[in-house]
Amino acid sequence: MINTNLKFWRRELGLTQAQLADKLSIKRSLVGAYEEGRAEPRLATLVNMARLFNIPLDS
């Protein structure tokens, strides 16, 4: 679920994976892994994503 939502919100902001990774202070490959469902973000990363995308964590 996070993978499809992450890609949607990233594209809504017009960001590349590299740009999103930079804003979240993580590696670009990790953003790709999240979007492909190969990894799950840590809680701190989820909080940062929610703030960046201006969405509640329970969405």
N, C-alpha and C positions, 0 to 999 in steps of 0.2 A: 504494500500500500504506500509506504513512504517513497518507494522508487518512482511510481507514476506521478505522485503529487509533487515530488521534488523537481522532476523534469518540467512539469507544468508551470510551477511557480518560478523556476529559473527562467524559463522562456518568457513568461509574463513580464519579467523585469528586463528582458532582452540581454541576459547575461550568458556568456559562454561558461563551460565547465571551469575553465581556468580563472575567469573573473570571479565566479562564485567561490571557488576554492580560496582565492586571495582574500575575499571579504570575510570568509569563515576561518582564515588562518589554518587551512588544511591543504593536503596535496590534491592536485587535480585528479590523480588516479583514484583517490578516495571518493570524490564526487561521482566519478564514473561507476565505481563499485556500488555506491548507494543507489544510483539510478538503475543499475542492472540487477539489483537485488542480491548482490554478492556479499554485501556488508550492511550492517545497521549502525547508524550514527550513535555516538555516546549522548547521554542526556545533555551535557553542556553544549554540544554541537546542535542538538535539537532546539534548545533554548535560543541559541544564536540564529538559527534558521527562522524560527518563529518571529523573532524581532526584526530580522531583515525583511521578511515577507509580510510583516505586519498582520500575522494571523495568530489566533489562539492555539496553544499546544494541543488542545483536544479536537482540532479540526482534521 
